[in-house]
Amino acid sequence: MTKETVNKSEKNMYRYGLQEKLCNLYEQSRQGKQFRHLMKLIVSEENVVLAYRNICKNKGSFTAGVDGKIITDIQKYPIEKVVEKVRNKLQFYQPKQVRRVYIDKGNGKQRPLGIPSIWDRLIQQCVLQVLEPICEAKFHERSNGFRPYRSAQNAIAQCYKMIQLQNLHYVVDVDIKGFFDNINHAKLIRQIWAMGIQDLKVLAIIRAMLKADILFNDIVTSPETGTPQGGILSPLLSNIVLNELDWWVASQWEMMPTRVGREYSKTDKKGNVVIDRSQKWTMLREKSELKEIYIVRYADDFKIFCRDYHTANKTYTAVVKWLKERLSLDISEEKSGITNLKKNYMEFLGLKIRAVPKGKKFAVKSHMTNKAKTRAKKKVAESTKRILNHNDQKSLDKNISLHNSLICGLHNYYKMATHVSADFAEIGYPIQKMLSGANHNSRQCSVEKSGEIRSRFIADNYGKSKQMRWIHDRPIIPVAYVQHEYPKYKRREINKYVLKSEAEYHVPNSISFEIIRYLMENAYKWESIEFADNMLSRYIAQKGNCAVTHKPLRLHNMECHHIKPRQGGRREDNSYRNLVLLCTEAHKLITATRKETIEKYVQMLNLDEKQLAKINKFRKLAGMAEI
């Protein structure tokens, strides 16, 4: 299995000893098991520490809820105290109020976000980690939003296949009005139960989360429907709600039980066992009056592909009725309808897509949507102006880095559009003029057409472009230099909840899982959860080796060094950047003050020039004299 098939989240599951347990939940859920005793796993130390690990690295962890607390207020506690507090809170769970804020949407409107307290977010993450594998086993293949190893690119790839290979050129587009604010709580709890999650304590906790009061402008409201956007558990709950729609649409054609034709298992070129339904579908087309329809969904945005207008019209009516009667959801009629892709574009996930003639068949033609293009133009123009109006070298470096990051992000997302080059040529033309004119005004900003590219990424991806520009020897990524890349399907063998071997986690040979297990199981001995977690992270980052000698660390010969020691009455800095793992001898050499001790360990370690320089660097930062 290649490197990209295991992401950081899955590696963390493995390191914290939860991979086997969560994979078992997934497999049992596939087999239809009902789960009535999940709380023990939810409040287990491994699960709580993994939940902490997952939320503390997010930027949102520094956003306060109604109590004003952020992730650093959890980091100061020892691990056993954090676990104890989570367990106590879940005895009779009463979540704090959710702080409501509004953020701007691309269309000029605002989107409401609900921000739970940091402890409630930790609890939601604990619940999410246990419920996700159970739900993943039940979700439909073409549900792409808020799921492990799935993305908008996968959804667009599925759309392209429907248009080009299956010749489905009529699309039913249904826009659900205020989806997240109108989810029926009672119906959602029944859907969770139907998923096999039948632990009454867990259901009570989820119900309490849904009913948490909302605080906005000092006014408290109690929600009767909806799940707050911004909650950690909300994306999973939204997928549970619409999973029923996915399978209902599938039951109208692709999953319709039939006596003619058959489904059978086969092995593909990569050795994966897949279900082949082609014979069944051929028989259905020839011997039944059923109409061929397929759904592609990303969160609450979905398209249903049909072969003709009559089928699309019937499907539209049926789906609108089903959403109202089954899920109590209304649609926005002005944003919903039927699109003939041979005549008009459909809009989906920032792209506008249609079918155009190519020989005797039809091919996909796609662009950025007009709204997406307008937003991109505005962002890139503002970013370029900040570069040209810099105050000093530090602000210039920062603004160029942010600008290059913005351009890379836009290219990476929109390159799945077939005509992305034309779209970015339009976006990039005024930017190129701005850069060309920068040498002829009073801003003292010299733009060069040649220079050195130190970044390997920029050199590999943009180095051949004649549109490259440099300001004070810093390369500016060209806006218009981008090519279409066909979006990819999610590979079947990539699954977060299928057990893998140690080799597939790309664990360096020097890393000892005995040490990892020891660090986890004895984390309660350290002064705080932040220190324990960052020490484990350092061990992984250093690949199990001493930061100075690069020799493998062992339990009896491993010490954690604070690069900048505590000063005065300030709290010890236990951040990741301030910690480094050393062998005992190297650590003693860094902290030694007596001449004979220093000579002893210099001789013992037999350091080369680079290693000695690193020792002196650490000594200097610790306020010690260099050797």
C-alpha angles and dihedrals in degrees: 000000000000126000097259093056092080117053130198094263091056092045089053090053088055095046093050093050098247102108096092094045094049093044088053090053089053094050093045090049090052088055091053100254119164115226117217102154109053101127094083090060094041093057096037115125092241092054095046093049091047089050090052090049092051097049101038093065093055120096088227090067088077092055111097127226125211092297093057093236126136136185093284088065088063095040093065092065125085114248096253089054092052091049091047092051092049091050092048093049091051093053091079102000117210111166119210121247117287114240111227121212132168126228128192119260124211092254095060094261126108131246121214116232125193116213114197121201115276093252091051089050090053090051092048089052090051090053093043094054092057099039097045098071090048091051095041089063089057101042123106120254094240096052102105111166126097094358132123115270092001129112147164087272090064091051092050090048089055090050092050090052092051091052102040105031104026098035094225102155104163116082129195109212116192121181112200111217111238093338099180092045095049105048109135108237098205092048091048092053089051090050091051089050090050088053087064096258098130102151101128092206091055092048090051090052092050090047090052090051091051092048096047111133118252121226120204126158090348090303118120120208130181112222118227093184139016139046119250117254104233096044114120093229096044098087092053092047091050090053090050089054095051096036087084089058091050093054094041091056090045090052090060092066126342097043096034109134110238141171093217121074120007144231118235139176121247138171118245127213092276094052096256119142110234135176114246113205098164094107091050093049092048090054091046091053092049103038107028139057093226115129121233113242134159132187126218114189137183111182106304094340113092143161128203114207119212136177100230142014095253091057091044092051093050091045092051092052093045095048094048090050093045093051091051098045100035104033102018090236125143126208132225102243095196090057096041131075147100124297127200101211092201088066108023143028124251118210120225131160095343096315132100111214136188141159120252129187116265113175108307093338140054128254133196121264115187139172137173109276116256090249092051091049093049092050091048092050091052095047095046093046092051091047092050092049091053089055094049093046096049120150101206142353093272094055090044092054091048094047094047091050091050091046093051090047090052093051093047090050093050092047093047093053103038098040086092087074110095092222097040091127092061092046094052092043086061092046094044100047097079090041092055089050090051091052093045091052094047092086092057102056137069098263094096091227112144113203114197130197095212137042146121123298110209096172111089091205093055092043093051097044105031107013094102094054118110087206092071113123134187132209116190089343092306114123119234113210111233113245096213098048103099136114132205115262117191110244115247133231117235106265111245095225092059107092126148092210102050115098116249135189123258090253091061090060089059093234111180114238093244093060112098117204087201087066093043090052091047093051090050098044094045096041090111088069092066124086097249143004089245092058094045094048096045092047089055090047090051091052091054093043092051088049090236094301134121111262091229109032096027089221119138114274120232131197093251093045107042129101134173116231126200104222093206109031125220114279125206114326095332121127117259112268103238095170119136092250092055096053130080131171118229139174112256094254094052091048092051090050091053093051099036119117103173117088095225092051091051092049091048095055095039088057093042095051096040091209124199123223096272094047092049090049089054091050090052091048091056092044092052092049088050091052095253128133117260119253 
